[in-house]
Amino acid sequence: MRNNPMKWVLFAIQLLFLSGCKPSLPDGVLSKRDMEDILYDYHLAQTMAERSASRSIDERTYEDAVFRKYEVTQELFDSSLVYYMRHTGELYEIYENIVERYKKEAEALGASESELNKYSALSAAGDTANIWAGEKSFMLMPKVPFNHKSFSFKTDSSFHKGDKLMLNFDANFIYQDGMRNGAVIISMRFTNDSVATTNTQLTNSNHFRLTLADETHLGIKEVRGYFILNQSQADDVSSTTLQLMFINNIQLIRMHENQKVEKERKMQDSLKALDQLRLSDGRMPSSANASLPPPRVGETPNHSQKTKETEALPDNPSINKPVVR
């Protein structure tokens, strides 16, 4: 019986196809689906522990309960995390699914879509706009150069004097040991090159919001900022200890000043400028409560304006005219 070469070629192609479809995970690594389920409950356990008075004890208890639920060991979980840290694309997909599951769970408990993602539908234009153009999710670890993520941009004509910026994001931590020590900083450079800055510490898994405004109405020229995860200062923390911070759902909302407030402010500025001009010419300021300028040395005070005002008052018939009975 003669061998058919074509048959062996087809057989080899089938083997390649089957091997390509099969997930190629090394031994001792959990599948993406299993890792997603465990991380979902793992973050819930951390949140519950952070709200407890005895945080360090409860955190260990809750984490052990998660491992028992899925019948995995701490070692298997840690080795799987190390693998997915090296395959950030797969880890990103896992966290996208986790965030979506949290949203659905919140909706099931009664939260509205507007409460969950109030600014997600905003475009980059309009009085209130989401102007964030960078990655909406990323991961940091306390090792240079993977411990920080910076952003900066110059403003354009869509920015107005008096604008306010609001930075929204979610932070999630996965720590084997050590203190969570993250931070975020945002700053504005104005047209006169002065700078305003605000910052906050990130020490637990939570939603965070920072606001910074052009309160002096100088006009914003540039915006800068960065996220950073600092190394734990504890002496007993090993350099191989797993410490991760995930930042996701980032939004940078630019809000124009309320038109009514802006109109009133411009009117006040115009009145102040007019008052200064009148005072420089020796005339009365526009404010009714403003006092007369002091007389010059050697001159008699001029009370003609007060006299005219008195003469212009109408007579009071009950005082100045006799009553006829």
C-alpha positions in Angstrom: 0.0 0.0 0.0 1.5 3.3 -1.1 1.7 6.2 1.3 -0.2 9.3 0.1 1.9 12.4 0.7 -1.1 14.6 0.6 -2.7 12.7 3.5 0.3 13.4 5.8 0.3 17.1 4.8 -3.4 17.4 5.8 -2.7 15.5 9.0 0.1 17.9 9.9 -2.1 20.9 9.2 -4.8 19.5 11.5 -2.3 19.0 14.3 -1.1 22.6 13.9 -4.7 23.9 14.0 -5.5 21.9 17.1 -2.4 23.0 18.9 -3.1 26.6 18.0 -6.6 26.4 19.5 -5.5 24.9 22.7 -4.6 27.5 25.4 -0.9 27.3 26.1 -0.6 27.9 29.8 2.4 26.6 31.8 1.8 24.3 34.7 0.9 26.1 38.0 -1.0 28.9 36.2 -4.8 29.4 36.5 -6.9 30.0 33.4 -8.1 33.5 32.6 -11.7 32.6 33.6 -10.6 31.2 36.9 -8.3 34.1 37.6 -11.1 36.5 36.8 -13.5 34.8 39.3 -10.8 34.8 42.0 -9.8 38.4 41.5 -13.4 39.5 41.5 -14.0 38.1 45.0 -10.4 39.0 46.1 -11.1 42.7 45.6 -14.5 42.4 47.4 -12.7 40.8 50.3 -10.1 43.6 50.4 -12.8 46.2 50.4 -14.6 44.5 53.3 -11.4 44.3 55.3 -10.6 48.0 54.7 -13.9 48.9 56.3 -13.2 46.8 59.3 -11.7 48.1 62.6 -9.2 45.2 62.7 -8.1 45.6 59.0 -4.9 43.5 59.0 -6.6 40.5 60.7 -9.8 40.6 58.7 -7.9 41.0 55.3 -6.0 37.8 55.8 -9.2 36.0 56.9 -11.2 37.2 53.9 -8.4 36.3 51.5 -8.1 32.8 52.9 -11.9 32.4 52.5 -11.6 33.3 48.8 -8.9 30.7 48.3 -10.9 28.0 50.1 -14.0 28.9 47.9 -12.1 28.2 44.7 -9.9 25.5 46.2 -6.6 27.1 45.3 -3.5 27.8 47.4 -1.9 31.2 48.0 1.2 29.9 46.1 -0.9 29.0 43.0 -2.6 32.4 43.1 0.8 34.2 43.4 2.4 32.2 40.6 -0.6 32.9 38.3 -0.4 36.7 39.1 3.3 36.7 38.2 2.5 35.0 34.8 -0.3 37.5 34.0 1.9 40.4 35.0 4.2 39.4 32.2 1.3 39.1 29.8 -0.3 42.5 30.5 -2.7 42.2 27.6 -4.4 39.2 29.1 -4.4 40.9 32.6 -6.0 44.0 31.0 -8.8 41.8 29.5 -9.4 40.2 32.9 -9.8 43.5 34.6 -12.1 44.8 31.9 -14.4 41.9 32.6 -14.2 42.5 36.3 -15.2 46.1 36.0 -18.1 45.2 33.8 -19.3 42.6 36.4 -19.0 45.2 39.2 -21.2 47.6 37.1 -23.9 44.9 36.6 -23.8 44.0 40.3 -24.3 47.7 41.2 -27.2 48.1 38.8 -28.8 45.0 40.3 -28.5 46.6 43.7 -30.3 49.7 42.5 -27.6 52.1 41.3 -28.5 54.0 38.1 -26.3 54.1 35.0 -25.8 57.8 35.5 -24.5 57.3 39.0 -22.1 54.5 37.8 -20.7 56.4 34.8 -21.9 60.0 35.0 -19.5 61.5 32.4 -18.8 58.5 30.2 -21.0 59.8 27.3 -19.3 63.2 27.2 -17.4 64.2 24.1 -14.3 66.5 24.0 -16.5 69.5 23.1 -19.1 71.5 25.0 -19.4 73.3 28.3 -18.7 70.1 30.2 -16.4 67.8 28.3 -14.2 64.7 28.9 -10.8 65.7 27.5 -8.8 62.7 28.7 -6.9 61.4 25.6 -4.5 58.9 27.3 -5.0 55.3 28.3 -8.1 54.7 30.4 -6.6 51.8 32.3 -3.0 50.9 33.3 -1.1 49.0 36.0 1.8 50.2 38.2 4.3 48.4 40.3 6.8 50.0 42.8 9.8 49.4 40.5 11.3 52.0 38.2 10.4 52.6 35.4 7.1 50.8 36.0 6.0 52.9 39.0 4.6 56.0 37.4 2.4 57.2 34.6 2.5 60.9 33.6 0.3 63.1 31.3 0.6 66.6 30.0 -1.0 68.8 27.3 -1.2 72.4 26.2 -4.7 74.0 26.1 -6.5 75.3 23.0 -9.3 77.7 22.2 -11.8 75.4 23.8 -10.5 76.4 27.3 -12.0 79.6 28.9 -10.9 81.7 31.8 -12.3 80.4 35.0 -12.5 76.7 33.8 -12.4 73.9 36.3 -10.9 70.4 35.8 -12.1 67.3 37.6 -10.0 64.0 37.5 -12.0 60.9 38.1 -10.6 57.3 38.4 -10.8 54.0 40.2 -7.8 52.5 42.1 -7.4 48.8 43.0 -4.6 47.2 44.9 -3.2 43.7 44.9 -0.7 43.4 47.7 0.9 40.4 49.3 2.4 42.5 52.0 3.5 46.1 52.8 1.7 49.5 52.9 -0.2 50.7 49.9 1.5 54.0 49.0 0.2 55.5 45.8 -0.4 59.1 44.9 -1.8 61.3 42.1 -0.9 64.9 41.3 -2.4 67.4 38.9 -1.2 71.0 38.2 -2.2 73.9 36.0 0.1 76.5 34.5 -1.6 79.8 33.9 -0.9 82.5 31.3 1.3 84.5 33.7 3.3 81.2 34.4 2.0 80.9 37.9 1.1 77.3 38.9 -1.7 75.7 41.0 -1.4 72.1 42.2 -3.5 69.5 44.0 -2.8 65.9 45.0 -4.1 63.0 47.0 -2.8 59.8 48.5 -4.0 56.4 47.3 -3.9 53.9 50.2 -7.0 51.7 49.5 -9.1 50.4 46.7 -11.7 53.1 46.0 -13.1 55.7 43.6 -11.1 59.0 43.6 -11.9 62.6 42.5 -9.6 65.6 42.3 -10.7 69.1 41.3 -8.6 72.1 40.3 -9.9 75.5 39.0 -8.6 78.7 37.4 -10.0 80.7 40.4 -8.2 83.9 39.5 -9.4 83.8 35.8 -5.9 84.1 34.4 -6.5 81.5 31.7 -5.0 77.9 31.7 -1.9 77.5 29.5 -0.9 73.9 30.3 -2.0 70.9 32.4 0.4 68.3 33.8 0.1 65.4 36.3 1.2 61.9 37.1 0.2 58.7 39.0 2.9 57.0 41.1 3.2 53.9 43.3 6.0 54.3 45.8 8.1 51.5 47.3 7.0 50.3 50.7 9.4 51.5 53.5 8.9 48.4 55.7 12.1 46.5 56.4 10.5 43.1 56.3 9.0 43.4 52.8 11.0 41.4 50.2 11.8 42.8 46.8 9.9 39.9 45.3 6.7 40.7 47.2 3.8 41.2 44.8 2.6 44.8 44.9 0.3 46.1 42.1 -1.9 49.1 41.7 -4.5 49.2 38.9 -5.9 52.6 37.7 -9.0 52.4 35.4 -12.0 54.4 34.3 -9.9 57.6 34.0 -11.8 60.7 33.1 -10.6 64.3 33.0 -13.6 66.6 32.9 -13.3 70.2 31.8 -16.2 72.5 33.0 -16.7 76.0 31.8 -17.8 78.6 34.4 -21.5 79.1 34.8 -22.6 81.7 32.3 -24.6 83.7 34.8 -21.7 83.8 37.3 -19.3 84.7 34.5 -21.6 87.6 33.4 -21.9 88.9 36.9 -18.1 88.7 37.3 -17.5 90.6 34.1 -20.0 93.3 35.2 -18.2 93.7 38.5 -14.8 93.9 36.8 -16.2 96.6 34.4 -17.6 98.6 37.4 -14.3 98.4 39.2 -12.4 99.6 36.1 -14.8 102.5 35.7 -14.5 103.4 39.4 -10.7 103.5 39.1 -11.0 105.7 36.0 -13.4 108.1 37.7 -11.2 108.4 40.8 -8.2 109.1 38.7 -10.1 112.0 37.1 -11.3 113.3 40.5 -14.9 112.3 39.9 -17.4 110.4 42.0 -17.2 106.5 41.9 -20.2 104.7 40.6 -20.9 103.0 43.9 -23.6 104.7 45.9 -21.9 103.8 49.1 -18.5 105.2 48.2 -17.3 108.1 50.3 -16.4 111.6 48.9 -12.7 112.2 48.2 -11.0 114.1 51.1 -10.6 117.9 50.5 -7.2 119.3 49.5 -5.2 121.2 52.1 -6.4 124.8 52.3 -9.6 124.2 50.5 -13.2 124.3 51.9 -15.0 121.0 51.5 -17.5 121.1 48.7 -21.0 120.1 50.0 -22.8 121.3 47.0 -23.8 117.8 46.0 -25.3 117.1 49.4 -27.2 120.4 49.3 -28.6 119.6 45.9 -29.7 116.2 47.1 -31.4 117.8 50.1 -33.2 120.4 48.0 -34.4 117.8 45.6 -36.2 115.9 48.3 -40.0 116.3 48.1 -41.9 118.1 50.9 -43.5 115.9 53.5 -47.1 117.2 53.7 -47.5 115.8 57.3 -44.6 117.9 58.6 -44.1 121.0 56.4 -47.7 121.9 55.6 -50.4 122.8 58.2 -53.3 120.4 58.5 -56.6 122.0 57.7 -59.4 120.8 59.9 
